[in-house]
Amino acid sequence: MIRLTETIWIGDSSDSSLRFDAVLNVAQDLRGACGWPDVEYMQVGLIDGPGNPPSAYCAAVLALEALLSRHTRVLVCCHTRARSLAVVMMYLNIGSEYGWDGLLELLRERVDVDLPVPHEAHRKMFDQIDWQLLDNLS
């Protein structure tokens, strides 16, 4: 597990060493809830590569916002953490001027482990979506 912010971790649901209030599964091919009792679970399935519509990324960001509005420990999971990191970066980009490279650098400075490398398709979509449309989330 990698803690990116005070309330957001990325990882996978197989590590039960930490307790979470909520889980957002962003992997299209990872089915079913994590099995932890009393954990709110949402899934917005993304493919790890090209083929995701902009609406899927927006749905994932909105799901993350919904979970964060109700919980203090949220796990965003997929197989390799790459999709998870991409979605969290999209969420953190709202209301910021960092952009993809700036956010990635900020997160690398913040954590003491190597971050996964999101697929180039996620970065391309990050650059295409007008994130200002979601500026008033909270």
N, C-alpha and C positions, 0 to 999 in steps of 0.2 A: 504494500500500500504506500502511496505517496500523498502526503498532505500538502495541498497546494495553497490553501487559505485556512483561516480559522475554522471554517465550516465545511470545506470541500476536500474530499480525497478522491484519488483515482486508483483503480485497481481492478480486481475481479472478486466475484462473490464467493470464491472458494476459501478465502482467508477469514476464519472466524475469530482471529485473535483480537480484533477490534469490534466494538459494538457500534452500530449505526442506527439512526432514527429512520433513515430513508435510503432507498437505493434507486438510482436511475440506470437502467440497462440500455446502452446505446448500440448494442450489437444485434443486427438483424438475425444472426444465426445462433444466438445464445437464448434459448427458450426457458421460460418458467421463472417464477419468483425464487429468491435466494433461499427460502426455507427458514429464515429467522423469524421467530414469533414477534409480533408487535412492531414490525418494520413496514412502513409504507413503501410500496413498490410501484414503479412506473417503467414502461419500456417504450422507447422510440427507436426502432431498429434502423441502423445505418449499415451500409456496405462499406467495408474497408477498402476504398478505392473509388473510382469514378462510377457514376450511376445514381447518386443520391440527388433528389430534387431539392431546390432551395427550401421548400416547405418542410422537408424532413429536418433540416438543420434548425429552422425556426421553431419547429415543434419541440425539438430536444432542448433548445434554450428556454422556451416557455415552460417546459416540464421541470427543468432545473430550477427556474425561478419559483415555480409553485412549491416545490419541495423545500427550498430554502426559506420560503415565507412561513413555513410551518415547523421546520426542524433545524437543529443546530449541528447535526453530524450527518452529512450526506455523502454517500459513496456513488461515484459515477463509474460504471464498470463496462468492460468489454473483454476481449481475449488478451490483447497485448497492451492495453492502456492508450493506444494511439488515437482511436476514435474518442475515447473519454477525454483525453487531453485537448483534442480539437474542439469538442463541444464546450469544455470549460473555458478555453481561450475565447471562443465566440461569445460566451456569456460575459466574461470579464471585459471584453472589448466594448460592450454597450456603455456609452457615456464616457469612454476614454479615447485618447488620441494615440495610443501606443501602436496599434496595428499588429500584424502577425509577428514580425521579427522583434518588435519592442516587447510584446507580451511574452514571447518565448524567452527572451533574454532576462526579463524581470523574474519569471518563474524559475529559470535556471539559477539565478542568484539566490532565490528564496529557499530552494530545496537542496539537500546535501546528497542527492543521488542523481544518476543520469536519467534524464527524461526520455520517454519514447519519441520516435520521430513519426509524426503523422504523415499519412500519404499525401502526396502533392495535390491530389484531387480535393482534399479538405481545405488546403490553403487556397486553391483557386476559387472554391466556393466562398470562403471567408472574404476574399477580395471582391466577389461579385455581389454579395448580399448587401443591401442598404440597411445596416444595423441601426441607423438613426430612427428607423420606423419603430424599433422596439425600445427606444430611449426612455420611455415613461413606464417601464415595467414595475418599479417599486414605488 
